[in-house]
């Protein structure tokens, strides 16, 4: 790994945007931009909510994409990068578009025999009682949104309908996923390896937007509490889940562990948070990587992947 490949480079940092996660994207982008500037790069902060932003990309030799959610994590901006022949960080258009859709990601995992909780898609015509009878307690979530936005738990038909109404305010595609009783873990992927897993413990029902970004009571344990063989099994599963969706360079895989010990895949994040308190930088730190080390690996892996596809 090159000690510092950024000195003298003009780099775009994509941040902000118009998705519901705008505030987190601004924080992620600023954290990355500051680190790159400290390493000697000229940084163009490119906010896609601003007029004329594509023109600014012409000055850059590489784009670090820190846009979270629709518009930045769903393949949209990746298409522009491809048309401009501008190298960019992380997963490509296909993997980004696929993993933004939780339903299609789960269909793919199911087809490959990878473990993921049972689910059903919801519409205004759904028989709420039938879903509860089939799945029991569920988490209802928008299928095309990130950061646990619009999520809620439902244990009966009335709660399910109310949860659907709430989730549908974030988009028409909504799913109900079977509740898994057990701890939540997340695994950061960097290149072809998994970083140390993180166990997530929350004070509320689940790891929602508030628990992620505002609560002082959410606890992150890294290295997590897993035995060596369990850590190895989780790493292997996370790498398989990431590879299955065409994941490249870096990302994060969220997983639940059932009371009996079995793993259940939840989703893939192709542009994880990079704030000062985000989980990928935490796992990297435990693995002995500074933020600059992490950005250097993302940069170098991204260039390798982009060049290989030319």
C-alpha contacts under 8 A as a table, 3 or more apart, distances in Angstrom:
res1	aa1	res2	aa2	distance
1	X	296	X	7.48
1	X	297	X	6.95
1	X	300	X	7.83
2	X	5	X	6.08
2	X	296	X	7.35
3	X	293	X	7.92
3	X	296	X	7.90
4	X	7	X	6.76
4	X	39	X	6.95
4	X	296	X	7.02
5	X	296	X	7.04
6	X	9	X	5.41
6	X	36	X	6.88
6	X	39	X	6.20
6	X	40	X	6.25
6	X	41	X	5.27
7	X	39	X	5.99
7	X	40	X	4.24
7	X	41	X	4.92
8	X	40	X	5.98
8	X	41	X	5.20
8	X	42	X	6.70
9	X	40	X	7.74
9	X	41	X	5.05
9	X	42	X	6.06
9	X	61	X	7.23
10	X	41	X	6.02
10	X	42	X	4.70
10	X	43	X	5.89
10	X	44	X	7.31
10	X	59	X	7.10
10	X	60	X	5.12
10	X	61	X	5.99
10	X	62	X	7.45
11	X	41	X	6.84
11	X	42	X	6.21
11	X	43	X	5.01
11	X	44	X	6.11
11	X	60	X	5.09
11	X	61	X	5.96
11	X	62	X	5.24
11	X	63	X	5.90
11	X	64	X	7.37
12	X	43	X	5.75
12	X	44	X	4.61
12	X	45	X	6.03
12	X	46	X	6.48
12	X	57	X	6.67
12	X	60	X	5.69
12	X	61	X	7.78
12	X	62	X	6.23
12	X	63	X	4.56
12	X	64	X	6.08
13	X	29	X	6.24
13	X	32	X	7.65
13	X	33	X	6.37
13	X	43	X	6.79
13	X	44	X	6.07
13	X	45	X	5.07
13	X	46	X	5.91
13	X	63	X	5.78
13	X	64	X	4.80
13	X	65	X	6.10
13	X	66	X	6.87
14	X	29	X	6.66
14	X	45	X	6.32
14	X	46	X	4.92
14	X	47	X	6.08
14	X	48	X	7.39
14	X	63	X	6.89
14	X	64	X	6.08
14	X	65	X	4.81
14	X	66	X	5.34
14	X	67	X	5.91
15	X	22	X	7.84
15	X	25	X	5.36
15	X	26	X	5.24
15	X	28	X	7.50
15	X	29	X	5.09
15	X	30	X	7.80
15	X	45	X	6.94
15	X	46	X	6.08
15	X	47	X	5.11
15	X	48	X	7.13
15	X	65	X	7.12
15	X	66	X	5.29
15	X	67	X	5.01
16	X	22	X	4.76
16	X	23	X	6.66
16	X	24	X	7.81
16	X	25	X	5.06
16	X	26	X	4.65
16	X	29	X	7.69
16	X	47	X	5.16
16	X	48	X	6.60
16	X	49	X	6.87
16	X	67	X	6.23
17	X	22	X	5.71
17	X	25	X	7.67
17	X	47	X	5.72
17	X	48	X	4.65
17	X	49	X	4.69
17	X	67	X	6.49
17	X	71	X	7.35
17	X	72	X	7.52
18	X	21	X	7.95
18	X	22	X	6.01
18	X	48	X	7.32
18	X	49	X	5.60
18	X	71	X	7.69
19	X	22	X	5.51
19	X	68	X	7.37
19	X	69	X	5.97
19	X	70	X	5.84
19	X	71	X	7.00
20	X	23	X	7.94
20	X	69	X	7.30
21	X	24	X	5.48
21	X	25	X	6.23
21	X	68	X	6.02
21	X	69	X	6.38
21	X	146	X	7.72
21	X	147	X	7.42
22	X	25	X	5.04
22	X	26	X	6.18
22	X	67	X	7.73
22	X	68	X	7.17
23	X	26	X	5.20
23	X	27	X	6.43
24	X	27	X	5.07
24	X	28	X	6.07
24	X	68	X	7.68
24	X	273	X	7.30
24	X	275	X	7.56
25	X	28	X	4.97
25	X	29	X	5.87
25	X	66	X	5.97
25	X	67	X	5.47
25	X	68	X	5.70
25	X	273	X	7.34
26	X	29	X	5.17
26	X	30	X	6.02
27	X	30	X	5.20
27	X	31	X	6.15
27	X	274	X	7.75
27	X	275	X	5.72
28	X	31	X	5.26
28	X	32	X	6.35
28	X	66	X	6.36
28	X	273	X	5.89
28	X	274	X	4.45
28	X	275	X	4.35
28	X	276	X	7.79
29	X	32	X	5.18
29	X	33	X	5.92
29	X	45	X	7.86
29	X	66	X	5.49
29	X	67	X	7.86
29	X	274	X	7.29
29	X	275	X	7.79
30	X	33	X	4.94
30	X	34	X	5.98
31	X	34	X	5.37
31	X	35	X	6.44
31	X	274	X	6.91
31	X	275	X	5.89
31	X	276	X	6.81
32	X	35	X	5.18
32	X	36	X	6.23
32	X	274	X	7.05
32	X	295	X	7.95
33	X	36	X	5.14
33	X	37	X	6.13
33	X	43	X	6.30
33	X	45	X	7.39
34	X	37	X	5.11
34	X	38	X	6.16
35	X	38	X	5.08
35	X	39	X	6.35
35	X	291	X	7.39
35	X	292	X	6.54
36	X	39	X	4.95
36	X	40	X	6.56
36	X	41	X	5.54
36	X	42	X	7.84
36	X	43	X	7.17
36	X	292	X	7.52
37	X	40	X	5.08
37	X	41	X	4.85
37	X	42	X	6.21
37	X	43	X	6.45
38	X	41	X	7.35
39	X	292	X	7.83
44	X	56	X	7.69
44	X	60	X	7.62
46	X	53	X	6.29
46	X	56	X	7.26
46	X	57	X	7.86
47	X	50	X	5.72
47	X	53	X	6.74
48	X	51	X	7.61
48	X	53	X	5.90
48	X	54	X	7.96
49	X	53	X	7.95
50	X	53	X	6.01
52	X	55	X	5.95
52	X	56	X	7.64
53	X	56	X	5.57
53	X	57	X	7.36
54	X	57	X	5.48
54	X	58	X	7.60
55	X	58	X	5.84
56	X	59	X	5.99
56	X	60	X	7.64
57	X	60	X	5.34
57	X	63	X	7.93
60	X	63	X	7.03
60	X	86	X	7.95
61	X	86	X	6.67
61	X	87	X	7.11
62	X	86	X	6.07
62	X	87	X	5.04
62	X	88	X	5.54
62	X	89	X	7.93
63	X	86	X	7.19
63	X	87	X	6.43
63	X	88	X	4.56
63	X	89	X	6.38
64	X	88	X	5.86
64	X	89	X	5.14
65	X	72	X	7.45
65	X	88	X	6.88
65	X	89	X	5.96
65	X	90	X	7.71
65	X	271	X	7.36
66	X	72	X	7.65
66	X	271	X	6.29
66	X	272	X	7.94
66	X	273	X	7.63
66	X	274	X	7.72
67	X	71	X	7.56
67	X	72	X	4.60
67	X	73	X	6.34
67	X	271	X	7.12
68	X	71	X	7.92
68	X	72	X	5.71
68	X	73	X	5.52
68	X	146	X	7.59
68	X	271	X	6.16
68	X	272	X	7.46
68	X	273	X	7.70
69	X	72	X	5.91
69	X	73	X	5.06
69	X	74	X	6.88
69	X	100	X	7.69
69	X	145	X	6.08
69	X	146	X	5.56
70	X	73	X	5.75
70	X	74	X	5.50
70	X	76	X	7.96
70	X	100	X	7.79
70	X	144	X	7.49
70	X	145	X	6.90
71	X	74	X	6.01
71	X	75	X	7.32
71	X	76	X	5.40
71	X	77	X	6.40
72	X	75	X	6.65
72	X	76	X	6.18
72	X	77	X	5.56
72	X	78	X	7.68
73	X	76	X	7.42
73	X	77	X	7.88
73	X	96	X	5.83
73	X	97	X	7.29
73	X	100	X	6.81
73	X	270	X	6.65
73	X	271	X	6.19
74	X	77	X	7.89
74	X	93	X	7.38
74	X	96	X	4.93
74	X	97	X	4.22
74	X	98	X	7.48
74	X	99	X	7.61
74	X	100	X	5.40
75	X	78	X	4.97
75	X	79	X	6.35
75	X	92	X	7.12
75	X	93	X	4.23
75	X	94	X	6.65
75	X	95	X	7.74
75	X	96	X	5.01
75	X	97	X	4.80
76	X	79	X	5.58
76	X	80	X	7.23
76	X	93	X	7.29
76	X	97	X	7.83
77	X	80	X	5.23
77	X	81	X	6.46
78	X	81	X	4.99
78	X	82	X	6.18
78	X	88	X	7.94
78	X	92	X	6.60
78	X	93	X	5.31
79	X	82	X	5.09
79	X	83	X	6.25
79	X	93	X	6.33
80	X	83	X	5.08
80	X	84	X	6.13
81	X	84	X	5.12
81	X	85	X	5.93
81	X	86	X	5.06
81	X	87	X	6.93
81	X	88	X	6.97
82	X	85	X	4.92
82	X	86	X	6.33
82	X	87	X	7.77
83	X	86	X	7.78
87	X	302	X	7.48
87	X	303	X	6.56
87	X	306	X	6.28
88	X	302	X	6.59
88	X	303	X	7.63
88	X	306	X	7.79
89	X	249	X	7.59
89	X	298	X	6.53
89	X	299	X	6.31
89	X	302	X	5.27
89	X	303	X	7.95
90	X	248	X	6.03
90	X	249	X	5.04
90	X	250	X	5.67
90	X	251	X	7.53
90	X	270	X	7.05
90	X	271	X	7.44
90	X	298	X	7.02
90	X	302	X	5.96
91	X	95	X	6.04
91	X	96	X	6.05
91	X	246	X	7.81
91	X	247	X	5.62
91	X	248	X	4.84
91	X	249	X	6.41
91	X	250	X	7.23
91	X	251	X	7.98
91	X	270	X	6.29
92	X	95	X	5.67
92	X	96	X	6.06
92	X	247	X	7.77
92	X	248	X	7.38
93	X	96	X	5.21
93	X	97	X	6.03
94	X	97	X	5.31
94	X	98	X	6.11
94	X	246	X	7.51
95	X	98	X	5.14
95	X	99	X	6.07
95	X	245	X	5.70
95	X	246	X	5.17
95	X	247	X	5.74
96	X	99	X	5.46
96	X	100	X	6.17
96	X	247	X	7.98
96	X	270	X	6.24
97	X	100	X	5.37
97	X	101	X	6.89
98	X	101	X	5.49
98	X	102	X	7.89
98	X	104	X	6.65
98	X	105	X	6.24
98	X	245	X	7.02
99	X	102	X	6.18
99	X	104	X	7.60
99	X	105	X	5.62
99	X	245	X	6.98
99	X	267	X	7.34
99	X	268	X	5.98
99	X	269	X	7.17
99	X	270	X	7.41
100	X	143	X	7.67
100	X	144	X	5.56
100	X	145	X	6.97
100	X	146	X	7.75
100	X	269	X	7.83
101	X	104	X	5.62
101	X	105	X	6.22
101	X	143	X	5.56
101	X	144	X	5.04
101	X	145	X	7.98
102	X	105	X	5.08
102	X	106	X	6.16
102	X	143	X	5.06
102	X	144	X	6.63
102	X	267	X	6.58
103	X	106	X	5.24
103	X	107	X	6.26
103	X	121	X	7.72
103	X	143	X	6.21
103	X	175	X	7.33
104	X	107	X	4.92
104	X	108	X	6.20
105	X	108	X	5.21
105	X	109	X	6.32
105	X	245	X	7.13
105	X	267	X	7.48
106	X	109	X	4.99
106	X	110	X	5.99
106	X	116	X	6.76
106	X	267	X	7.96
107	X	110	X	5.12
107	X	111	X	6.14
108	X	111	X	5.08
108	X	112	X	6.41
108	X	244	X	7.64
108	X	245	X	7.63
109	X	112	X	5.15
109	X	113	X	6.21
109	X	114	X	5.00
109	X	115	X	7.11
109	X	116	X	7.17
109	X	241	X	7.14
109	X	244	X	7.27
110	X	113	X	5.02
110	X	114	X	5.67
110	X	115	X	6.89
110	X	116	X	7.05
111	X	114	X	7.61
114	X	241	X	7.37
114	X	265	X	7.82
115	X	263	X	6.82
115	X	264	X	5.13
115	X	265	X	6.00
116	X	264	X	4.60
116	X	265	X	4.61
116	X	266	X	6.36
117	X	177	X	6.33
117	X	178	X	5.63
117	X	179	X	7.60
117	X	180	X	7.39
117	X	264	X	6.10
117	X	265	X	7.18
117	X	266	X	7.45
118	X	135	X	7.22
118	X	177	X	5.98
118	X	178	X	5.45
119	X	135	X	7.36
119	X	175	X	6.81
119	X	176	X	5.43
119	X	177	X	4.23
119	X	178	X	5.85
120	X	131	X	7.43
120	X	175	X	5.70
120	X	176	X	5.37
120	X	177	X	6.67
121	X	173	X	7.63
121	X	174	X	6.01
121	X	175	X	4.31
121	X	176	X	6.29
122	X	125	X	7.93
122	X	126	X	5.85
122	X	164	X	7.27
122	X	173	X	7.49
122	X	174	X	5.44
122	X	175	X	5.34
122	X	176	X	6.81
123	X	126	X	5.28
123	X	173	X	7.89
123	X	174	X	7.28
127	X	130	X	5.37
127	X	131	X	6.57
128	X	131	X	5.31
128	X	132	X	6.51
128	X	157	X	4.88
128	X	158	X	7.58
128	X	160	X	6.34
128	X	161	X	6.42
129	X	132	X	5.18
129	X	133	X	6.16
129	X	156	X	7.06
129	X	157	X	4.81
130	X	133	X	5.03
130	X	134	X	6.14
131	X	134	X	5.09
131	X	135	X	5.96
131	X	136	X	7.52
131	X	157	X	7.98
132	X	135	X	5.25
132	X	136	X	4.67
132	X	137	X	6.53
132	X	138	X	7.58
132	X	155	X	6.97
132	X	156	X	6.15
132	X	157	X	6.47
132	X	160	X	7.93
133	X	136	X	5.69
135	X	138	X	6.76
135	X	177	X	7.76
135	X	178	X	5.48
136	X	155	X	6.62
136	X	178	X	6.79
136	X	179	X	7.57
137	X	153	X	7.31
137	X	154	X	5.75
137	X	155	X	4.38
137	X	156	X	7.34
137	X	178	X	6.27
137	X	179	X	5.51
138	X	153	X	5.82
138	X	154	X	5.44
138	X	155	X	6.54
138	X	176	X	5.81
138	X	177	X	5.21
138	X	178	X	4.48
138	X	179	X	4.67
139	X	151	X	6.78
139	X	152	X	5.70
139	X	153	X	4.51
139	X	154	X	6.32
139	X	176	X	5.58
139	X	177	X	5.18
139	X	178	X	6.43
139	X	179	X	6.00
140	X	151	X	5.51
140	X	152	X	5.46
140	X	153	X	6.15
140	X	154	X	7.24
140	X	160	X	7.51
140	X	163	X	6.16
140	X	164	X	6.57
140	X	167	X	7.01
140	X	174	X	7.16
140	X	175	X	5.73
140	X	176	X	4.38
140	X	177	X	6.31
141	X	148	X	7.35
141	X	149	X	7.57
141	X	150	X	5.94
141	X	151	X	4.49
141	X	152	X	6.88
141	X	164	X	7.87
141	X	167	X	5.79
141	X	174	X	5.85
141	X	175	X	5.63
141	X	176	X	6.52
141	X	177	X	7.90
142	X	145	X	5.70
142	X	149	X	7.53
142	X	150	X	6.28
142	X	151	X	7.04
142	X	167	X	5.33
142	X	168	X	6.62
142	X	170	X	6.38
142	X	171	X	6.51
142	X	172	X	7.76
142	X	173	X	5.98
142	X	174	X	4.45
142	X	175	X	6.36
143	X	171	X	8.00
143	X	173	X	5.34
143	X	174	X	5.12
143	X	175	X	6.09
144	X	171	X	7.19
144	X	173	X	6.75
145	X	148	X	7.49
145	X	149	X	6.66
145	X	170	X	7.20
146	X	149	X	6.09
147	X	208	X	7.10
147	X	209	X	5.68
147	X	212	X	7.75
148	X	151	X	5.65
148	X	207	X	7.25
148	X	208	X	5.00
148	X	209	X	5.49
149	X	170	X	7.82
149	X	208	X	6.92
149	X	209	X	5.95
150	X	166	X	6.28
150	X	167	X	4.57
150	X	168	X	7.85
150	X	169	X	7.68
150	X	170	X	6.51
151	X	163	X	7.55
151	X	166	X	7.99
151	X	167	X	6.29
151	X	208	X	7.06
152	X	163	X	5.89
152	X	167	X	7.95
153	X	159	X	7.79
153	X	160	X	7.78
153	X	163	X	7.16
153	X	205	X	7.94
154	X	157	X	7.73
154	X	159	X	4.95
154	X	160	X	5.00
154	X	163	X	6.81
155	X	159	X	6.43
155	X	160	X	7.04
156	X	159	X	5.40
156	X	160	X	6.11
157	X	160	X	4.99
157	X	161	X	6.24
158	X	161	X	5.31
158	X	162	X	6.32
159	X	162	X	5.13
159	X	163	X	5.99
160	X	163	X	5.00
160	X	164	X	6.09
161	X	164	X	5.06
161	X	165	X	6.30
162	X	165	X	5.13
162	X	166	X	6.32
163	X	166	X	5.11
163	X	167	X	6.12
164	X	167	X	5.10
164	X	168	X	5.93
164	X	174	X	6.95
165	X	168	X	5.27
165	X	169	X	6.80
166	X	169	X	5.64
166	X	170	X	7.82
167	X	170	X	5.71
167	X	171	X	7.22
167	X	174	X	6.54
168	X	171	X	4.95
168	X	172	X	5.23
168	X	173	X	6.99
168	X	174	X	6.33
169	X	172	X	7.53
171	X	174	X	7.37
180	X	256	X	6.85
180	X	257	X	7.57
180	X	258	X	6.13
181	X	257	X	7.70
181	X	258	X	5.79
181	X	259	X	6.39
182	X	256	X	6.51
182	X	257	X	5.33
182	X	258	X	4.93
182	X	259	X	5.38
183	X	199	X	7.24
183	X	200	X	7.08
183	X	201	X	7.11
183	X	256	X	5.93
183	X	257	X	5.62
183	X	258	X	7.43
184	X	199	X	6.01
184	X	200	X	5.47
184	X	201	X	7.24
184	X	254	X	7.46
184	X	255	X	5.89
184	X	256	X	4.49
184	X	257	X	6.36
185	X	197	X	6.63
185	X	198	X	5.46
185	X	199	X	4.47
185	X	200	X	5.78
185	X	254	X	6.09
185	X	255	X	5.25
185	X	256	X	6.07
185	X	257	X	7.63
186	X	197	X	5.83
186	X	198	X	5.35
186	X	199	X	6.70
186	X	200	X	7.65
186	X	252	X	6.72
186	X	253	X	5.64
186	X	254	X	4.43
186	X	255	X	5.89
187	X	194	X	6.57
187	X	195	X	6.50
187	X	196	X	6.80
187	X	197	X	4.77
187	X	198	X	6.51
187	X	235	X	7.07
187	X	238	X	6.60
187	X	252	X	5.55
187	X	253	X	5.23
187	X	254	X	6.53
187	X	255	X	7.98
188	X	194	X	5.89
188	X	195	X	5.39
188	X	196	X	7.44
188	X	197	X	7.15
188	X	250	X	7.34
188	X	251	X	5.89
188	X	252	X	4.34
188	X	253	X	6.47
188	X	279	X	7.84
188	X	280	X	5.64
188	X	283	X	6.87
189	X	192	X	7.21
189	X	193	X	5.92
189	X	194	X	4.62
189	X	195	X	6.09
189	X	238	X	7.89
189	X	239	X	7.15
189	X	249	X	7.61
189	X	250	X	5.10
189	X	251	X	5.20
189	X	252	X	5.76
189	X	253	X	7.65
190	X	193	X	5.57
190	X	194	X	6.25
190	X	195	X	6.99
190	X	249	X	5.84
190	X	250	X	4.52
190	X	251	X	6.96
190	X	297	X	7.67
190	X	298	X	7.36
191	X	248	X	6.97
191	X	249	X	4.67
191	X	250	X	6.02
191	X	297	X	7.67
191	X	298	X	7.65
191	X	301	X	6.38
192	X	239	X	7.76
192	X	249	X	7.63
193	X	239	X	7.32
194	X	197	X	7.97
194	X	235	X	5.62
194	X	236	X	7.97
194	X	238	X	7.48
194	X	239	X	6.72
195	X	235	X	7.92
195	X	283	X	5.94
195	X	284	X	6.56
195	X	287	X	6.53
196	X	222	X	6.78
196	X	223	X	5.79
196	X	224	X	7.55
196	X	231	X	7.99
196	X	283	X	5.68
196	X	284	X	7.84
196	X	286	X	7.08
196	X	287	X	6.71
197	X	222	X	6.36
197	X	223	X	6.16
197	X	224	X	5.85
197	X	231	X	7.22
197	X	235	X	7.64
197	X	283	X	7.01
198	X	220	X	6.27
198	X	221	X	5.44
198	X	222	X	4.76
198	X	223	X	6.19
198	X	224	X	5.16
198	X	279	X	7.70
198	X	283	X	7.11
199	X	220	X	5.69
199	X	221	X	5.07
199	X	222	X	6.72
199	X	224	X	5.25
199	X	225	X	7.30
200	X	207	X	7.85
200	X	218	X	7.23
200	X	219	X	5.91
200	X	220	X	4.93
200	X	221	X	6.69
201	X	207	X	7.98
201	X	218	X	5.75
201	X	219	X	5.06
201	X	220	X	6.54
202	X	205	X	7.39
202	X	206	X	6.45
202	X	207	X	6.24
202	X	211	X	6.61
202	X	217	X	6.68
202	X	218	X	4.55
202	X	219	X	6.43
203	X	206	X	7.93
203	X	211	X	7.99
203	X	217	X	6.16
203	X	218	X	6.34
204	X	207	X	7.63
204	X	211	X	7.80
206	X	211	X	7.85
207	X	210	X	7.87
207	X	211	X	5.45
207	X	212	X	6.40
208	X	211	X	5.21
208	X	212	X	6.18
209	X	212	X	5.10
209	X	213	X	6.19
209	X	214	X	7.79
210	X	213	X	5.41
210	X	214	X	4.99
210	X	215	X	5.89
211	X	214	X	5.94
211	X	215	X	4.90
211	X	216	X	7.99
211	X	217	X	7.78
211	X	218	X	5.98
212	X	215	X	6.95
212	X	218	X	7.42
215	X	218	X	6.02
221	X	224	X	5.01
221	X	225	X	7.44
222	X	225	X	7.96
222	X	282	X	7.63
222	X	283	X	6.69
222	X	286	X	6.98
223	X	283	X	7.81
223	X	286	X	7.02
226	X	229	X	7.98
226	X	230	X	5.77
226	X	231	X	5.61
227	X	230	X	5.23
227	X	231	X	6.13
228	X	231	X	5.15
228	X	232	X	6.24
229	X	232	X	5.07
229	X	233	X	6.22
230	X	233	X	5.01
230	X	234	X	6.12
231	X	234	X	5.14
231	X	235	X	6.10
232	X	235	X	5.12
232	X	236	X	6.16
233	X	236	X	5.12
233	X	237	X	6.20
234	X	237	X	5.10
234	X	238	X	6.10
234	X	263	X	7.57
235	X	238	X	5.14
235	X	239	X	6.15
236	X	239	X	5.23
236	X	240	X	6.17
237	X	240	X	5.05
237	X	241	X	6.08
238	X	241	X	5.09
238	X	242	X	6.11
238	X	253	X	5.91
239	X	242	X	5.11
239	X	243	X	6.04
240	X	243	X	5.11
240	X	244	X	5.98
241	X	244	X	5.12
241	X	245	X	6.79
241	X	253	X	7.63
241	X	265	X	7.86
242	X	245	X	5.65
242	X	246	X	6.61
242	X	247	X	5.03
242	X	248	X	7.86
242	X	251	X	7.96
242	X	253	X	7.15
242	X	268	X	7.03
243	X	246	X	5.04
243	X	247	X	5.26
243	X	248	X	7.57
244	X	247	X	7.30
247	X	250	X	7.56
247	X	251	X	7.50
247	X	270	X	7.55
248	X	251	X	7.71
248	X	305	X	7.74
249	X	298	X	6.16
249	X	301	X	5.57
249	X	302	X	5.93
249	X	305	X	7.74
250	X	270	X	7.03
250	X	298	X	6.69
251	X	268	X	7.11
251	X	269	X	5.59
251	X	270	X	4.65
251	X	271	X	6.24
251	X	272	X	6.22
252	X	268	X	5.75
252	X	269	X	5.05
252	X	270	X	6.67
252	X	272	X	6.44
252	X	280	X	7.40
253	X	265	X	7.66
253	X	266	X	7.58
253	X	267	X	5.97
253	X	268	X	4.60
253	X	269	X	6.36
254	X	265	X	6.35
254	X	266	X	5.41
254	X	267	X	5.48
254	X	268	X	6.40
255	X	263	X	6.67
255	X	264	X	5.60
255	X	265	X	4.55
255	X	266	X	5.34
255	X	267	X	7.47
256	X	263	X	5.85
256	X	264	X	5.12
256	X	265	X	6.45
256	X	266	X	7.06
257	X	260	X	7.97
257	X	261	X	5.79
257	X	262	X	5.66
257	X	263	X	4.62
257	X	264	X	6.18
258	X	261	X	5.17
258	X	262	X	5.27
258	X	263	X	6.31
258	X	264	X	7.40
259	X	262	X	7.51
269	X	272	X	5.58
272	X	280	X	7.09
273	X	278	X	5.48
273	X	279	X	7.20
273	X	280	X	7.29
274	X	277	X	7.67
274	X	278	X	5.44
274	X	279	X	7.72
274	X	280	X	6.98
274	X	281	X	6.62
275	X	278	X	5.06
276	X	281	X	7.56
277	X	281	X	7.63
277	X	282	X	7.29
278	X	281	X	6.04
278	X	282	X	6.53
279	X	282	X	4.92
279	X	283	X	6.20
280	X	283	X	5.16
280	X	284	X	6.07
281	X	284	X	4.93
281	X	285	X	6.04
281	X	290	X	7.83
281	X	291	X	6.42
281	X	294	X	7.49
282	X	285	X	5.14
282	X	286	X	6.43
283	X	286	X	5.16
283	X	287	X	6.27
284	X	287	X	4.94
284	X	288	X	6.33
284	X	289	X	5.04
284	X	290	X	6.95
284	X	291	X	7.70
284	X	294	X	6.77
285	X	288	X	5.01
285	X	289	X	4.88
285	X	290	X	5.79
285	X	291	X	7.67
286	X	289	X	7.27
289	X	292	X	7.79
289	X	293	X	5.35
289	X	294	X	6.07
290	X	293	X	4.96
290	X	294	X	6.20
291	X	294	X	5.02
291	X	295	X	6.18
292	X	295	X	5.07
292	X	296	X	5.99
293	X	296	X	5.06
293	X	297	X	6.28
294	X	297	X	5.27
294	X	298	X	6.27
295	X	298	X	5.04
295	X	299	X	6.01
296	X	299	X	5.05
296	X	300	X	6.07
297	X	300	X	5.18
297	X	301	X	5.87
298	X	301	X	5.30
298	X	302	X	5.90
299	X	302	X	5.17
299	X	303	X	6.26
300	X	303	X	5.21
300	X	304	X	6.29
301	X	304	X	5.13
301	X	305	X	6.23
302	X	305	X	5.14
302	X	306	X	6.05
303	X	306	X	5.13
303	X	307	X	5.90
304	X	307	X	5.32
304	X	308	X	6.07
305	X	308	X	5.17
305	X	309	X	6.53
306	X	309	X	5.37
306	X	310	X	6.63
307	X	310	X	5.30
